[in-house]
Amino acid sequence: MKHVTVVLAVFAALSAAGCYRMRLDLVDASVQKPSNVALFFQMDDKDGEPKPGVAAEQFQIYEDGKLISTYESKQTILNPEVSTVRYTLLLLDMSGSVVESGQVPQVQEAVGAFLEGIGEDEKVAIYAFDGRAELQPLAEFGAREATLARKNELLGKWKTEDPSTNLHGAIVQGVAALDAAKAASTVPLRFGTLVIFTDGTDRAHRASDEDALAAIRDSRTTTFVIGLGGEVDQEEAKRFGKDGFVLAADKAAMKAAFEDVAERINARGRSYYLLSYCSPSRAGSHELQLVAKLEDQQGKLTYTFDAEGFEPDCDPEQVPKFEIPAGGEPVDAAAAKPQDDLKPAPKVEVKAEAKPPKAKETGPSKGGVQTDKATAF
């Protein structure tokens, strides 16, 4: 990005009124004539949970410490889809322990529920693994609706050729597949999510746990793990699912676990904002502060931009122009947090029980899952 310096900040100290700190992470910014400034950022609340649904007027914009009125700034929230693309890869353990125990129908039902629950703008792919060296593609990246239409046939002809479990190798290859999809896109802001379903641990030893962790660590990818039953190594699963781990106690709880993760991904997607405004500055370098004040919590980010050549007649609805770095995609703010920030939060216990189908509802799914509270994308 030219002529700009990005500084990310959150409040180090808050007012004596007792407000709690939110986190605003700047992903990228666009500065273009006549006087348009746009910020693409992700926001978590004071508990570290994604914060969706905030309106444009709930943000305050300061330039060089002076508040700009909403009348002057014309600030607005744009649809982020004009500049972003999201890829989600669902990685299914179809080793002998899953198939031979007769759980394929429940897996297929859970996959259908996941596809129905995930955002319609997601580009979804589904791969399966057993003990073989290579992943087995069931559906390549494409529109969610196209994959959803095939939900009942995805696993219909599955045949396990090696009953072992190449979990670590599957993670390495799954991350690589997401990275390849993002690299091939011409959209400037690209995000990837890997969802791993397994009922056990790696038995094939084709790759080590360190290989899998290194692939996750080195990639700008959000990761979740859905575990099934008592043989899952929960500590390892939490490391692989750095953004969330859900444990289904049995096959009756599998669908609820997949729905839970789909809703987390949706909540994270809704917590990304593309805020655009018209700057009153006409020359020089300026420090912009974007402040969010919501009830008992607040947070801010700081960004420095160059207003040289700015003029009037700005339209805040103008589509921002984000640059595509030569080496890859812009930083996914959450995926790039320091590793200490990626430790899962304490688990919340939810009683396991199978429930009949019901109307879709917002919020975390209930019904047979243990779930941590890490943020989701």
TAQUI-V792444 format. One record per pair of residues at least 24 apart in sequence whose ideal C-beta (glycine too) atoms are under 6 Angstrom apart, sorted by the first residue. I is the first residue (numbers start at 1). GAP is how many residues later the second one is. D is the distance in Angstrom with one decimal. If there is no record, write none. Layout:
# TAQUI-V792444
((I GAP D) (I GAP D))
This chain:
# TAQUI-V792444
((1 322 5.6) (3 303 4.2) (4 301 5.3) (5 299 4.6) (6 297 5.9) (7 295 4.9) (8 293 5.9) (9 292 6.0) (9 293 4.5) (10 289 5.4) (19 277 5.9) (19 278 5.8) (19 279 4.9) (20 26 3.8) (20 276 6.0) (20 277 4.4) (21 278 5.8) (22 24 5.9) (22 275 5.1) (22 277 3.3) (23 276 5.9) (24 275 4.9) (24 277 4.2) (25 308 3.3) (26 275 5.1) (27 306 5.0) (28 294 5.1) (28 302 4.7) (29 274 5.7) (30 290 3.5) (30 291 5.3) (30 292 5.4) (31 274 4.8) (32 289 5.5) (34 277 4.3) (34 279 5.4) (34 280 5.0) (35 243 5.4) (35 244 4.7) (35 275 4.0) (35 279 4.4) (36 278 5.6) (36 282 5.3) (37 240 5.9) (37 242 5.1) (38 238 4.2) (38 282 3.8) (39 236 5.2) (40 234 5.0) (41 232 5.8) (42 229 5.6) (42 230 5.0) (42 291 4.9) (43 228 5.5) (44 331 6.0) (46 251 4.6) (48 327 5.8) (50 217 4.6) (50 218 4.7) (50 221 3.4) (50 325 5.6) (51 220 5.3) (52 218 3.3) (52 219 4.9) (59 231 5.9) (59 233 5.5) (60 231 4.4) (61 216 5.8) (62 227 4.2) (63 223 5.0) (63 225 5.7) (64 222 5.5) (64 223 5.7) (72 208 5.7) (73 204 4.1) (73 205 5.9) (74 204 4.9) (74 242 4.5) (75 202 4.0) (76 200 5.7) (76 240 4.8) (77 198 5.8) (78 196 4.5) (78 198 5.3) (80 192 5.5) (80 194 4.3) (81 40 5.6) (82 237 5.3) (83 105 5.7) (83 106 5.2) (83 239 5.5) (84 105 4.3) (85 100 5.4) (85 102 4.2) (85 105 5.3) (86 36 5.2) (86 105 4.9) (87 36 4.8) (87 54 6.0) (87 91 5.8) (87 94 4.9) (87 105 4.8) (88 34 4.9) (88 36 5.1) (88 105 4.5) (89 36 5.0) (89 85 5.5) (89 89 5.3) (89 105 5.2) (90 36 4.7) (90 105 5.0) (91 36 5.6) (91 79 5.8) (91 83 4.7) (91 105 4.7) (92 36 4.5) (92 105 5.1) (93 104 5.6) (93 105 4.0) (93 106 5.9) (94 34 4.3) (94 36 5.5) (94 64 5.8) (95 35 4.5) (95 68 6.0) (95 70 4.3) (96 64 5.5) (96 67 2.7) (97 102 5.6) (97 103 5.8) (98 101 5.4) (99 61 4.7) (103 148 5.0) (104 51 5.7) (106 145 4.3) (106 148 5.0) (108 47 4.8) (109 146 5.6) (110 144 4.5) (110 145 4.6) (110 148 4.1) (112 39 4.0) (113 142 4.9) (113 145 5.3) (113 146 5.2) (114 144 4.2) (114 148 4.9) (115 32 5.9) (115 33 4.4) (115 36 5.7) (117 142 5.2) (117 145 3.4) (118 26 6.0) (118 144 4.8) (119 147 5.2) (119 150 5.6) (120 24 5.6) (129 37 5.5) (129 41 3.9) (130 30 4.8) (130 32 5.1) (131 31 3.2) (131 33 2.8) (131 35 5.5) (131 73 4.8) (132 30 4.9) (133 73 5.9) (135 35 5.9) (135 38 4.9) (141 40 5.2) (164 39 4.7) (164 40 4.5) (165 35 5.8) (165 37 5.8) (165 38 4.5) (166 38 4.0) (166 40 5.1) (167 31 5.7) (167 35 4.0) (168 34 4.6) (168 39 4.0) (168 41 5.8) (168 43 5.9) (168 44 4.3) (169 37 4.3) (169 38 4.1) (171 41 4.1) (172 35 5.4) (172 39 5.6) (172 40 5.8) (172 43 4.5) (175 40 4.3) (175 44 4.8) (175 46 5.7) (178 43 5.5) (179 40 5.7) (182 147 5.3) (188 134 3.8) (188 136 5.0) (189 133 5.9) (189 141 5.7) (190 139 4.3) (191 141 5.3) (192 29 4.6) (193 29 4.5) (193 72 5.9) (193 184 5.7) (194 27 5.4) (194 29 4.8) (195 29 4.8) (195 66 5.8) (196 29 4.8) (197 29 4.6) (199 29 4.1) (199 30 5.2) (200 31 4.4) (201 32 4.8) (220 112 4.6) (220 115 4.5) (221 114 6.0) (222 113 5.5) (222 155 4.0) (224 37 5.1) (226 31 5.0) (226 35 6.0) (238 106 4.8) (242 100 4.3) (243 131 5.3) (243 133 5.7) (244 130 4.6) (244 132 5.4) (245 127 5.3) (246 123 5.1) (246 125 4.8) (247 123 4.2) (248 120 5.8) (248 121 5.6) (249 103 3.9) (249 119 5.5) (252 102 3.7) (253 99 4.9) (253 115 2.2) (253 116 5.8) (256 109 4.9) (256 111 3.5) (256 112 5.2) (256 113 5.5) (257 112 4.7) (259 106 4.2) (260 104 5.8) (260 105 4.3) (260 109 5.7) (260 111 6.0) (264 112 3.0) (265 111 5.5) (267 109 5.9) (268 108 4.2) (268 109 3.6) (276 40 4.6) (277 39 5.7) (278 36 3.5) (278 38 5.6) (279 28 6.0) (281 26 3.8) (281 29 5.9) (282 28 4.8) (283 24 5.8) (283 25 5.5) (334 43 5.8) (344 28 4.3) (344 30 4.7) (345 27 5.5) (345 28 4.2) (345 29 5.6) (347 25 4.9))
